[in-house]
């Protein structure tokens, strides 16, 4: 099979890098979920649960500004299908997102929230406050990785690397990066425990160089 480059112009390389950091932020997604026989009863029961949950947040030193209500819903709940379908009641749910900056406060708050009436924990997401700074570091390292790769190819081909003529930011999780997935730096895997581990921030770039 004969292959050719239709528009030769230089060298194009992909660079990727990852920066790891210890989490200093955690977002807890939690909900009060109640089923009652009437819509009013479901709202009332959920309202009591929400009030108890907010009191618990304040008792654990969580400011109101760190708590956001993301969803309030009411719907009918059924069991089974067709003729055998049975009406269970009205379901009212109130979802909350809580941001904590004290990592040691997570477990006591989770226990207290469940005891206060929260009956659904939808997620615990660890993060870092300085993500823009980490992203900038990852992108800088990605550019350096792309340049090293270009220099290696140029040296192997016996040519001199020229100026950068193209810079394209690449989403590390996007479709373009999937073409180069084997070049990316893998994030360390967890050990299966409840420790926050590391937060990995990635950066990727496509660089084009002229040849001299």
Number of C-alpha atoms within 10 A of each C-alpha: 2 3 5 6 6 6 6 7 12 16 19 18 18 23 27 26 26 23 19 15 16 13 19 16 17 21 18 20 20 23 27 25 22 23 21 19 14 13 17 12 17 21 22 15 18 25 17 13 23 22 13 16 23 18 14 19 21 11 12 15 11 20 14 11 8 13 18 13 13 11 11 15 11 16 13 15 15 13 11 9 8 7 6 8 10 12 12 13 19 21 22 25 24 21 20 22 19 19 21 21 17 11 13 9 14 17 11 10 19 17 11 16 25 17 13 20 20 23 15 15 16 13 11 17 14 20 20 18 12 12 14 11 11 20 19 15 17 22 24 17 21 24 23 16 19 22 21 14 16 21 18 13 16 19 12 9 9 9 12 12 19 15 11 15 13 12 13 11 12 18 14 20 12 9 11 12 20 13 10 14 14 9 13 19 14 12 14 11 8 11 8 7 7 8 9 17 17 18 20 21 23 25 26 27 25 19 21 22 21 15 14 10
